[in-house]
Amino acid sequence: MSRFSQSRPASPTRFPATEDCSIDVGLRRPLGVRVYGKRHVGGALVVHFHGGAFVSGSLDSGAMVAGLLHEAGAVVMSVDYPLAPADPFPAAVDAAYAALQWAYCKRSRLAGQGARVFVAGEEAGGNLAAATALMARDRNAPRLAGQILLSPMLDPCLGTASVRRSEQGPAGCPLAHGWCGYLREASAAEHPYATPGRSLRLAGLPPALLITADDDPLRDETLAYARRLDESRVPVSGFVLPAPTGWPGALQEVAGAGRPWVEEVGRRIAAFLATAGRRETVDAVEQFAPQKRC
């Protein structure tokens, strides 16, 4: 049950019990994962990817968003994917898709009988979530109930007005550094699994929830992707939080759990988890304010 469905305020400042382990998905080395929550009948399983502009981040830095997803009613498996520049594209997205396949096969054990499976991520993790949704559609497996993208990195051009207006230091520099490390070859920038925002075919994707903020440098590309999904007849809900939020950096700060936007984001995620995969339509785009083996 989601805490955000209750009338009293809820702030996930204390994260739920977790289990760290490693999973063998057929890559060069096992992937570290962290599982939040316990299985229950009719639950949702979210495979989550942390941020860090492809070149940094960890299970710890992704704990705030993973905790939010769990507080919204899901069992969450957060994935420690390989980072660039040591492992450039397609290493991270291949690992993300392999982890999704593994989780889907284990969904009953992880989240309970009949669990619907989602992907989610913030910033670079939002890119990986969007890319794995594309891969799952193209390969006809696994079947996803939805995708949750928080301030996703979708386009390496970094030429939008929201990037230019960003007050988070020199506009786009951390993002540009991350893209350069991830896309070692220029041709990779044209691949839809590397840059989902440039994908020419979005029809057939699972329902999507996209959340950004007025002061988010990735706001414009997030909303552009939401519009394109809507035009492709993908059920989509898009929301813009009022400033200030400090996104996307604040999404990787545990201290951010007490910020005003946490409650609103939690409610939006809880509503999406409760309905995605169980309905044919959703709201149109709008604006608002030590390891062991599994």
C-alpha positions in Angstrom: 0.0 0.0 0.0 1.2 3.5 -0.9 1.8 5.9 2.0 1.1 8.7 -0.5 -2.5 7.6 -0.8 -3.1 8.5 2.9 -4.5 11.9 3.9 -1.7 12.6 6.3 1.6 14.0 5.0 4.2 11.4 4.2 7.9 12.1 3.7 10.2 9.1 3.0 13.0 10.4 5.1 13.6 6.8 6.5 14.1 4.3 3.8 12.6 0.8 4.0 14.5 -2.3 4.7 16.7 -3.3 1.7 18.7 -6.3 0.5 21.9 -5.9 -1.5 22.9 -8.8 -3.7 24.4 -9.5 -7.1 22.7 -11.1 -10.1 24.2 -13.0 -13.0 22.6 -11.8 -16.2 25.2 -13.2 -18.6 27.5 -10.2 -18.8 31.2 -10.0 -18.1 30.5 -9.6 -14.4 27.4 -9.8 -12.1 25.4 -6.7 -11.5 24.9 -5.3 -8.0 21.2 -4.6 -7.2 19.4 -3.4 -4.1 15.8 -4.6 -3.5 13.4 -2.4 -1.5 10.3 -4.0 0.1 8.7 -7.4 0.3 6.5 -9.3 -2.1 2.7 -9.0 -1.8 -0.2 -10.1 -3.9 -1.1 -7.8 -6.8 2.0 -5.6 -6.2 4.1 -3.7 -8.7 7.8 -4.3 -9.4 9.9 -1.3 -10.5 13.3 -1.8 -12.0 15.1 1.4 -11.2 18.2 3.1 -12.7 20.0 5.9 -10.7 21.3 9.1 -12.1 24.9 10.5 -12.5 25.1 11.6 -16.1 26.3 8.1 -17.1 29.7 8.7 -15.4 28.9 8.6 -11.7 26.2 7.5 -9.3 25.6 4.3 -7.3 22.9 2.4 -5.4 23.4 4.9 -2.6 23.0 8.0 -4.7 19.8 6.4 -6.2 18.4 5.6 -2.7 16.1 8.7 -2.5 14.2 8.0 -5.8 14.2 4.3 -5.1 12.7 5.0 -1.7 10.1 7.3 -3.2 9.1 4.5 -5.6 8.8 2.1 -2.8 6.8 4.5 -0.6 4.4 4.9 -3.6 3.6 1.2 -3.4 6.1 -0.8 -5.3 8.8 -3.3 -4.7 11.9 -1.8 -6.2 15.0 -3.4 -7.7 17.6 -0.7 -8.1 20.5 -1.6 -10.5 24.2 -0.7 -10.3 24.9 -0.5 -14.0 28.4 -0.1 -15.6 29.5 3.6 -15.9 31.3 5.5 -18.6 33.9 6.3 -19.8 35.3 2.9 -18.8 32.1 1.3 -20.2 30.6 3.6 -22.9 27.4 3.0 -24.8 25.9 0.3 -25.2 27.3 -1.2 -21.9 24.9 0.5 -19.6 21.7 0.0 -21.6 22.6 -3.6 -22.4 23.1 -4.2 -18.6 19.8 -2.4 -17.9 17.9 -4.5 -20.3 19.5 -7.7 -19.0 18.5 -6.7 -15.5 15.0 -6.0 -16.6 14.7 -9.5 -18.2 16.1 -11.1 -15.0 13.6 -9.2 -12.8 10.7 -10.0 -15.1 11.5 -13.7 -14.9 11.7 -13.4 -11.1 8.8 -11.0 -10.7 6.6 -13.4 -8.6 9.4 -14.1 -6.2 10.4 -10.4 -5.9 7.0 -8.7 -5.8 4.3 -11.3 -5.7 1.9 -13.2 -7.9 0.6 -11.1 -10.8 3.1 -8.3 -10.2 3.1 -5.7 -13.0 6.6 -4.6 -14.1 7.7 -1.0 -14.6 11.0 0.7 -15.4 12.0 4.0 -13.8 15.0 6.3 -13.5 16.2 9.8 -12.9 18.5 11.8 -15.2 20.8 9.3 -16.9 18.7 6.6 -15.3 15.7 8.1 -17.0 17.5 7.7 -20.3 18.1 4.0 -19.5 14.5 3.4 -18.5 13.3 5.0 -21.7 15.8 3.0 -23.7 14.9 -0.3 -22.1 11.2 0.4 -22.8 12.2 0.8 -26.5 14.2 -2.4 -26.4 11.4 -4.4 -24.8 9.0 -3.2 -27.4 11.3 -4.0 -30.3 12.2 -7.4 -28.9 8.6 -8.2 -27.9 9.7 -8.9 -24.3 9.3 -8.4 -21.5 5.8 -6.9 -21.3 6.0 -3.6 -19.3 3.1 -2.0 -17.5 4.7 1.5 -17.6 7.8 3.7 -17.5 8.5 6.5 -15.0 11.0 9.1 -16.1 12.2 11.9 -13.7 14.2 14.6 -15.4 15.5 12.2 -18.0 18.6 12.8 -20.2 17.2 12.2 -23.7 19.1 14.4 -26.2 22.8 15.2 -26.2 22.4 18.4 -28.2 21.8 20.4 -24.9 20.4 23.3 -27.0 17.1 23.9 -25.3 16.0 27.1 -23.7 15.8 25.3 -20.3 19.4 24.3 -20.5 20.4 27.9 -21.5 18.4 29.3 -18.6 19.7 26.9 -16.0 21.3 28.4 -13.0 23.0 25.3 -11.8 26.6 26.4 -12.7 27.8 26.7 -16.3 24.7 25.6 -18.3 24.9 22.0 -19.3 28.5 21.3 -18.4 28.0 18.3 -16.1 25.5 16.9 -18.6 27.8 17.6 -21.6 30.7 15.8 -19.8 28.4 12.9 -19.1 27.3 12.6 -22.7 30.8 12.8 -24.0 31.9 10.0 -21.8 28.9 7.8 -22.7 28.9 8.4 -26.5 32.5 7.6 -27.3 31.7 7.4 -31.0 29.7 10.2 -32.7 27.6 7.7 -34.6 26.2 6.4 -31.3 24.3 9.7 -30.8 22.0 8.6 -33.6 21.1 5.3 -32.0 17.6 5.4 -30.4 18.8 3.3 -27.5 21.5 5.8 -26.7 19.3 8.9 -27.3 15.6 8.0 -26.9 14.6 11.6 -27.5 15.7 11.2 -31.1 13.9 7.9 -31.7 11.8 8.1 -34.9 9.3 5.5 -33.7 7.6 5.7 -30.4 4.3 4.0 -31.1 3.7 0.8 -29.1 5.6 1.9 -26.0 4.0 1.3 -22.5 2.3 4.1 -20.6 4.6 6.8 -19.4 4.8 9.2 -16.5 7.3 12.1 -17.0 8.1 14.6 -14.3 10.3 17.7 -14.6 10.5 21.1 -12.9 10.6 24.8 -13.9 14.2 25.1 -12.9 15.3 21.8 -14.4 17.7 22.2 -17.3 16.2 19.0 -18.8 12.7 20.4 -18.6 12.2 21.2 -22.3 13.5 17.8 -23.6 11.3 16.0 -21.0 8.2 17.8 -22.2 9.1 17.4 -25.9 9.4 13.6 -25.3 6.0 13.6 -23.5 4.4 15.4 -26.5 5.9 13.0 -29.0 4.7 10.1 -27.0 1.2 11.6 -26.9 1.3 12.2 -30.7 2.3 8.5 -31.1 -0.8 7.5 -29.1 1.2 6.3 -26.1 -0.7 7.0 -22.9 1.3 9.7 -21.1 1.1 12.0 -18.2 3.6 14.9 -18.0 4.0 17.2 -15.1 6.2 20.3 -14.3 7.0 21.0 -10.6 7.3 24.7 -9.6 10.7 26.0 -8.8 12.9 25.8 -6.9 13.7 22.1 -6.8 17.4 21.8 -7.7 16.6 19.1 -10.2 18.2 16.9 -11.4 21.0 17.1 -8.8 18.5 17.1 -5.9 17.2 13.7 -7.0 20.5 12.2 -5.9 20.7 13.8 -2.5 19.3 11.9 0.5 18.7 15.2 2.2 16.3 16.0 -0.6 13.8 13.6 0.9 12.5 16.4 3.1 12.0 18.9 0.3 8.5 20.3 -0.6 8.3 18.5 -4.0 8.7 15.0 -2.5 5.0 14.7 -1.4 3.7 15.8 -4.9 6.1 13.5 -6.8 5.1 10.6 -4.5 1.4 11.1 -5.1 1.9 11.3 -8.9 4.0 8.0 -8.9 1.5 6.3 -6.6 -1.4 7.2 -8.9 0.5 6.0 -11.9 1.5 2.7 -10.3 -2.1 2.1 -9.3 -3.6 2.5 -12.8 -0.9 2.0 -15.5 -1.4 -1.3 -17.2 -4.9 -1.5 -16.0 -6.5 1.2 -18.2 -6.5 2.2 -21.9 -6.0 5.9 -21.4 -4.4 8.3 -19.0 -4.4 12.1 -18.6 -3.1 14.1 -21.5 0.1 16.0 -21.0 -0.3 18.9 -18.6 1.7 21.2 -16.4 1.4 21.8 -12.7 3.0 23.4 -10.6 28.9 -6.9 1.5 27.0 -8.7 -1.4 25.4 -12.1 -1.9 23.8 -13.7 -4.9 20.1 -13.5 -5.4 
